[in-house]
Amino acid sequence: MSLTFITPPLQQINSEIARHAGVDLYVLRLDLMHPWVNGNKWFKLKYNLLEAKEKNFTTLLTFGGAYSNHIYATAAAGNLFGFRTIGVIRGEERLPLNPTLSFAVQQGMQLMYLNREMYRQRNTPALEEYLRQRFGEVFIIPEGGSNLNGVRGCTEIIADAMPTVGYAYAFDRICVACGTATTVAGIALSLHEGQRAIAFPVLKNGAFLAQEIESLLTNYLASGLPAPYSSPASWELACDYHFGGYAKVNNELLLFSQQFTQEHGVPLDYVYTAKMFYGVMDLLKQEFFCRGDSLLLVHTGGLQGNVGMEERLQRFSKI
């Protein structure tokens, strides 16, 4: 497995919708950084891995659903960097394993399943103590890499990807899908005054994420961890593009994703990026953005999940 990570390319999208709106549209292809540890998952794992190494932990333990991009990336990263990995999976074991969990096991990850009631306690001291009694001294990474280490990594997404600092300032709006709020918090901390982050929640009733973002920003700035700026740039939520909730898709979203890939050569994952890209294109049609704006859409990876999602959709279509 390769240790080589490439600088994610910047791709312009030549869209008639964007031209009509008078907006320049670019995609930051984090999905191309590495075959297995890519997207925002790498940035959220990076400083967790470094802390685990500095504290001489040999085992990583983390949480996720059966189709989790985070589980997939953590298993691969553990294999790459010499950690034993344990994945605590929400729900009951289902055999044969789906492609995500099968890959995790191939990378050496040990799987443990928790029923949904116990899984909801994953962030409590009591469950963490139970897991440490069962597995020994483990470095616990929260679900999705959603901690201050994760925010720190995400402050580097824009700066690391841009060829020059000045070029990073060329974008007026930075758009990103939002699940745990970690990525948009990190991005907001890395933008200068005048830029604005727009987060597209992939969960139903995603307005609650505003409080999560504020909490992450406050705690990060109080932590003393490095921050490019002393205060975050402005940000907002676009909550109307969840398509029914987390991991929910419909034919409209599937068709949009397929057409976008065919027209622009950018594959989208159904859970995160397809919803964000759909939302951006819809807002362009509504003239939400100012003429002359330059938009950067952050492709957060997650394409591995499409295989499992397509298998599920095929099964349901036969019922």
Secondary structure, DSSP 4 states (H G I P E B T S, - for coil): -----PPPPEEE---HHHHHHT-EEEEEEGGGS-SSS-HHHHHHHHHHHHHHHHTT--EEEEEE-TT-HHHHHHHHHHHHHT-EEEEEEES---SSPPHHHHHHHHTTPEEEEE-HHHHTTTTSHHHHHHHHHHH-S-EEE-GGG-SHHHHHHHTTHHHHHSSSHHHHTT-SEEEEEESSSHHHHHHHHHPPTT-EEEEEE-STTGGGHHHHHHHHHHHHHHHT---SSSSPPEEEE--S--TTSTT---HHHHHHHHHHHHHHS----TTTHHHHHHHHHHHHHTT-SPTT-EEEEEE---TTHHHHHHHHHHHHHT-
